[in-house]
Amino acid sequence: MPLGPKALDPITPYHVYEFWARGRVFYVGLTWSEIRTHGRWGHVKNLVKHEDSGTLKPGKRSDLYRKSNQVIAALIRAGEPEHEVRISWRGYGSAAADAAETTRILELVQLGAVLANDAKNPRRASVEDVLSYLGLR
């Protein structure tokens, strides 16, 4: 999906965010949108509700099965509290945010984190690996 004008503007404020559960980070992302950062739990919870009731639209199935969302869905189904969102970097422009995200992923992996990220992650893990790291399996 191509980036829009706001995403391509070099003065658009961006941030790198991290999702934490049970005292451990499990995902790192970048965005200019606060909704993307802080609205993920509710979005996934809604998808889980529709999947459980058999009303999940085919177009939304791929969204639910994105690895980070599968981890969040497992947390929801396990009755865990909402994941914590931490901002690890703030700056301007997608290029700078992309570089900061890459650096943060590499730092966390070096420290032993098992992340749901596939891109930029030298130690790609399965959903089961991430859930085990979080102590859910």
C-alpha distance (Angstrom), angle and dihedral (degrees) to the residues before:
residue distance angle dihedral
M1 . . .
P2 3.82 . .
L3 3.77 120.0 .
G4 3.81 117.3 -108.2
P5 3.81 128.2 -130.1
K6 3.81 94.5 -88.7
A7 3.79 92.7 51.5
L8 3.81 91.6 47.6
D9 3.80 95.6 47.6
P10 3.84 107.4 106.1
I11 3.81 91.7 -144.6
T12 3.81 95.8 53.3
P13 3.82 108.5 119.1
Y14 3.80 111.5 -117.1
H15 3.76 134.5 -179.0
V16 3.79 137.8 -164.2
Y17 3.78 112.0 -133.7
E18 3.78 135.2 -168.5
F19 3.78 130.6 -153.1
W20 3.82 114.2 -141.8
A21 3.81 130.1 -172.0
R22 3.78 129.9 172.1
G23 3.80 89.6 3.3
R24 3.81 94.7 -56.2
V25 3.77 134.2 101.5
F26 3.81 114.6 -123.4
Y27 3.81 105.3 169.0
V28 3.80 139.9 27.4
G29 3.80 123.5 -163.7
L30 3.78 142.8 161.4
T31 3.77 131.7 -137.4
W32 3.78 146.6 141.4
S33 3.82 90.7 -136.0
E34 3.80 123.0 90.6
I35 3.82 88.7 -161.0
R36 3.80 91.0 61.0
T37 3.78 89.8 50.1
H38 3.78 101.8 42.9
G39 3.80 103.4 22.8
R40 3.79 100.6 60.5
W41 3.83 98.1 95.0
G42 3.81 93.2 54.3
H43 3.79 91.7 44.3
V44 3.81 92.9 52.1
K45 3.81 91.8 42.7
N46 3.80 88.5 56.5
L47 3.81 91.3 49.0
V48 3.83 90.7 49.8
K49 3.81 90.5 50.4
H50 3.80 90.8 52.6
E51 3.80 93.0 45.3
D52 3.80 91.6 50.3
S53 3.81 91.7 49.2
G54 3.81 93.7 44.5
T55 3.81 93.8 -116.0
L56 3.82 99.4 108.3
K57 3.78 108.2 131.0
P58 3.81 115.4 -127.4
G59 3.81 91.2 -119.5
K60 3.81 91.0 58.1
R61 3.82 95.4 48.1
S62 3.82 92.8 81.6
D63 3.81 89.7 51.6
L64 3.80 91.4 53.9
Y65 3.79 91.2 48.1
R66 3.80 95.2 53.8
K67 3.81 103.4 119.7
S68 3.81 97.2 -117.5
N69 3.80 89.8 48.2
Q70 3.81 91.1 49.5
V71 3.81 88.3 56.4
I72 3.80 91.1 49.3
A73 3.82 90.4 47.1
A74 3.82 89.7 53.1
L75 3.82 89.9 50.8
I76 3.81 90.0 50.4
R77 3.80 93.0 47.7
A78 3.82 90.2 48.5
G79 3.82 90.0 55.5
E80 3.81 92.6 -115.9
P81 3.80 120.3 157.7
E82 3.79 118.3 -100.5
H83 3.78 113.5 -73.5
E84 3.80 118.3 -102.6
V85 3.79 119.0 -112.9
R86 3.79 117.8 -145.3
I87 3.78 125.6 -175.6
S88 3.80 110.7 -141.1
W89 3.82 99.4 175.6
R90 3.80 139.1 19.1
G91 3.77 125.4 -171.6
Y92 3.78 145.3 114.2
G93 3.77 133.0 -68.1
S94 3.76 134.0 16.6
A95 3.82 94.5 -99.7
A96 3.80 93.0 58.1
A97 3.82 90.9 43.9
D98 3.79 90.9 50.2
A99 3.79 91.1 52.6
A100 3.82 91.9 47.0
E101 3.81 91.5 49.0
T102 3.80 91.7 50.9
T103 3.80 91.8 49.0
R104 3.80 92.0 49.0
I105 3.81 94.0 48.3
L106 3.81 90.9 50.8
E107 3.84 91.5 47.7
L108 3.79 93.1 50.3
V109 3.79 94.3 46.1
Q110 3.80 89.9 49.8
L111 3.82 87.7 53.3
G112 3.82 90.1 53.8
A113 3.80 102.3 -97.1
V114 3.80 116.4 152.7
L115 3.79 105.1 -144.7
A116 3.79 133.2 -165.5
N117 3.81 87.8 -139.6
D118 3.79 116.2 112.1
A119 3.80 99.1 177.8
K120 3.81 114.6 75.1
N121 3.81 91.1 3.2
P122 3.82 115.0 122.1
R123 3.84 90.3 -166.3
R124 3.77 104.6 49.1
A125 3.78 111.4 -167.8
S126 3.79 135.2 -163.1
V127 3.79 122.3 -116.8
E128 3.81 87.8 -105.7
D129 3.82 90.4 53.4
V130 3.82 91.2 52.3
L131 3.80 92.3 46.7
S132 3.80 90.7 49.1
Y133 3.81 89.8 50.4
L134 3.82 88.0 52.8
G135 3.81 90.3 49.9
L136 3.80 95.3 -112.8
R137 3.83 96.4 117.8
